[in-house]
Amino acid sequence: MPIVTIQQFPRELNQKRELARRITQAFVEVYGTSEQSVQVFFSEVDGENWAKAGEMGCDRSPGQG
């Protein structure tokens, strides 16, 4: 049973629906598994819960990526 975990910044529900659909389809096509066996977990993190280069995300300027 494939389990996919995605860590990302918050996204629109429709975007997550589409991504989950495409990931599931990829497993079906490549591994020959059933759609029902594929699980996708989204873990969304806001700027107060991550840091890059020692600086909290919420303190970074837009575009610093």
C-alpha positions as CSV (number, residue, x, y, z in Angstrom):
1,M,0.0,0.0,0.0
2,P,1.7,3.2,-1.1
3,I,1.7,6.1,1.4
4,V,2.8,9.5,0.2
5,T,3.4,12.3,2.7
6,I,3.6,15.9,1.4
7,Q,5.0,18.7,3.5
8,Q,4.1,22.1,2.1
9,F,2.8,25.5,2.8
10,P,-1.0,25.8,2.9
11,R,-2.7,25.4,-0.5
12,E,-6.2,25.6,-1.8
13,L,-8.3,22.5,-1.3
14,N,-8.9,22.1,-5.1
15,Q,-5.1,22.1,-5.7
16,K,-4.7,19.3,-3.1
17,R,-7.5,17.4,-4.7
18,E,-5.8,17.6,-8.1
19,L,-2.4,16.7,-6.8
20,A,-3.8,13.7,-4.9
21,R,-5.6,12.5,-8.1
22,R,-2.4,12.8,-10.1
23,I,-0.2,11.1,-7.5
24,T,-2.7,8.3,-7.3
25,Q,-2.8,7.9,-11.0
26,A,1.0,7.7,-11.2
27,F,1.0,4.8,-8.8
28,V,-1.7,3.0,-10.7
29,E,0.2,3.5,-14.0
30,V,3.7,2.8,-12.7
31,Y,3.2,0.2,-10.0
32,G,0.0,-1.3,-11.3
33,T,-1.6,-0.9,-7.9
34,S,-5.3,-0.1,-7.2
35,E,-6.4,3.4,-6.6
36,Q,-7.9,2.3,-3.3
37,S,-4.5,1.3,-2.0
38,V,-2.9,4.7,-2.5
39,Q,-2.9,7.1,0.5
40,V,-1.8,10.7,0.3
41,F,-1.2,12.8,3.5
42,F,-0.8,16.5,3.4
43,S,1.1,18.2,6.2
44,E,0.8,21.9,5.9
45,V,3.2,24.2,7.8
46,D,2.8,27.9,8.3
47,G,5.6,30.4,8.6
48,E,5.7,30.2,12.4
49,N,6.6,26.5,12.2
50,W,9.6,26.4,9.9
51,A,12.9,28.1,9.4
52,K,15.4,28.5,6.6
53,A,19.0,29.6,7.0
54,G,18.4,30.2,10.7
55,E,15.5,32.6,10.1
56,M,11.9,31.8,10.9
57,G,9.6,31.7,7.9
58,C,7.3,34.4,9.3
59,D,10.2,36.8,9.6
60,R,11.5,36.3,6.0
61,S,10.7,38.8,3.3
62,P,8.4,37.7,0.5
63,G,10.4,36.2,-2.4
64,Q,13.2,35.0,-0.2
65,G,12.0,31.4,-0.7
